[in-house]
Amino acid sequence: MKRAARDATDYLEAVDARPVAPSAEAILSLNALRGPLPPGPTNAEAVLRLLHEFGSPATMAKTNGRFFGFVTGDCLPAALAASWLVSAWDQNAAHHVQSPVAAQLEETAIDWVRESFSLPKGTGGAVVTGATMANFSGLAAARHTLLARAGWDVEADGLFGAPSITVVVGGEVHQSVIKALGLLGMGRSRIVRIPVDGQGRMRADALPHLDAMTILCLQAGNVNTGAFDPAAGICPAARTAGAWIHVDGAFGLWAAASPEFRKLTAGFELADSWATDGHKWPNIGYDCGIALVREPAALRAAMSIQAAYLVHTEQRDPSNYGPELSRRARGVELWAGLRSLGREGMAAIVERTCSHARRFAAGLKSAGYEILNDVVINQVLVSFGSPEKTLRTIARLQAEGTCWCGSTVWQGHTAMRISVSSWATTEDDVDRSLSAMLKAAAEA
Ligand SMILES: Cc1ncc(COP(=O)(O)O)c(C=O)c1O
């Protein structure tokens, strides 16, 4: 254990000096960890030595403040250290009786997330693996409620022959919502897609008739542009119509934690369910997602599990609110990270990363490159010219190693994505990365 702590600390201390992406050689060396399962045991320290020698160099160095790919948070020191303790505890977070500490801290952490988003008191939820499963959980509660209203018990009878539900999404819905709908038997393609504007925001004027058999999926924070659907203009009428409103706010909902950015999330509090991530903007470390449901009884109805040997008490059992039975006590890391940040710390991460994103956009724009989105939060899309030149620039940047950015195609335009999501990113990281980007573009 002490060796693991030392190796982990050495890794974190050295990570700033190495290229962000692992070298081809390091990836090749992973072959040392292949081979048949040895017939006999290996000493634990030797196993760890193998991991550190061959595994550590083949990681993506995402904890040095200069990883801007996807929407990837770093891991706050308190959350990381808590995860070591959680591993030592080895708690099963299924039931309160199995782990009072896991059950209670998770409940508290869920309530802190609710508070951060200014959602109604009484809202409940689950700590899951990520926003994909948080979308799944919120939509399972939606499916339960709408069908129960129509006199159908979906948990007992499934969807064959059930009354029909209409699912409405924006044209730029995140694919994890689509995946969740597929897992829930509601179909990846059986959806109504609403046209969006140039930032990917659902056009409120294009919404169809909504009713009590409709699930309306809104987005708080588009993965490419960071844009927010106009919830304040959509939600009041959708609620009056009786539709279930689900919000995919994997990272964007955290804007609500900042007095400066809160206005972007106006109206989302009127929804019935919300999906978000701890492992994105709050920097809790992987994996950590949170599902929130205004009426926790709906989530419970969709997720509850009973068996004679499963001892339930009057306490909240996590497994009655999420998709899994046995699982890691990941709510503890969420509790630790949020506790270490406090309200001000979370607001500071949002404000700092958004300011870094604006700095990137300004630097790239003044060098003559086109910024394709309104930089409303922490996401920047930049074109370096032709699609080929943009892709060559990205490849050079990734190979050079100062930082790491990925590509996308935004409404027909090939772009490099910059997502500033790490608590650790400094202005110096931005400036170093900006220089590397400009050099890569000049040489591409
Ligand atoms: C808007 C949005 N929703 C959902 C997801 C899926 O999140 P996860 O990978 O945590 O399941 C993402 C991931 O980037 C996202 O940006």
The ligand as an ORCA input file, in Angstrom:
! r2SCAN-3c Opt
* xyz 0 1
  C     -23.866     16.729    -22.891
  C     -23.339     15.372    -22.548
  N     -24.187     14.411    -22.159
  C     -23.772     13.188    -21.826
  C     -22.445     12.839    -21.877
  C     -22.019     11.450    -21.505
  O     -21.311     11.472    -20.316
  P     -20.543     10.192    -19.719
  O     -19.396      9.976    -20.666
  O     -20.127     10.620    -18.378
  O     -21.477      9.039    -19.707
  C     -21.513     13.801    -22.282
  C     -20.086     13.489    -22.386
  O     -19.272     14.289    -22.800
  C     -21.979     15.114    -22.601
  O     -21.131     16.090    -22.961
*
